[in-house]
Amino acid sequence: MPVLAQAALYGARVIAGDDTAQALAFADPDRTLPAVRPRPVAIDEVVLFNPELRDAYFFLPGIIGVVIMQVTLILASIGLVREKEQQTIEPLLATPISPLALVAGKLVPYALIAAIDFVIVLALGHAIFDLPVHGAPAAIGLLAFLYIASLLTLGSLIATVSETQPQAIFLAVFVLLPSILLSGFVFPLEAMPQWLRPVAWLLPMTYYVDGIRGLLLKDTAFQHIAADFLVLATFALAFAGLSLARFRKRLA
């Protein structure tokens, strides 16, 4: 995060500056105070990640997540609701397919669209803003897949509790705005009040942002961000189970 890095570099320069050296004094009254040598403190400054302190490197991985969320949540949430509004869901249910196959059939095209969007936005970020891609493509692809799956299943859950498309879009935006503000995309989680952090832990984007920054900027080892993958997979399974349960309840 460039702002925190700049604050740390400024603090290091203050500690090693001439003003600090002049303020140093020995507190032994029985001895003559020797002269303090110039610059008694030396600090080597090394910025390991994002050494140029470019804001684009910090924000672009999160922006990719916002773009994917906008596409997947809105498409998934209004997909089934449109069928209910147009009263075309009953003919679909009259076919031999199961509710799981019906929901999956509606979500798979949206998943493909979201995956294509992810690749395009990541490629544009690399080509235009020189966004580094240090992590393994397989790990980046798996993280994107789990993130998209969690958003699609969340969108399907929103669809089961919505009666109209405007209502579904409102609920999707209700999830989108906290995700932008509380996921660590803009502000670090450590700077949030303690009572607000549990809200951030309930947002899939929180774990996506942590994982994608680790992969793109740091080439973080998988074991250090495995929790992000695990939580996203848990979100996808939990949202899928809840949406199917509500869908079957509505059918009953």
Buried (B, 14 or more C-beta within 10 A) or exposed (E): BBEEBEEEBEEBEEEBEEEBBEEEEEEEEEEEEEEBEEEEEEEEEEEEBBEEBBEBBBBBBBBBBBBBBBBBBBBBBBBBBBBBBEEEBEEBEEEEEEBEEBBBEBBEEBBEBBBEBBEEBBEEBBEEBEBBBEBEEEBBEBBBBBBBBBBBBBBBBBBBBBEEBEBBBEBBEEBBEBBBBBBBBEBEBEEBEEEEEEBBEEBBBBBBBBBBBBBBBBBBEBEEBEEBBEBBBBBBEBBBEBBBEBBEEEEE
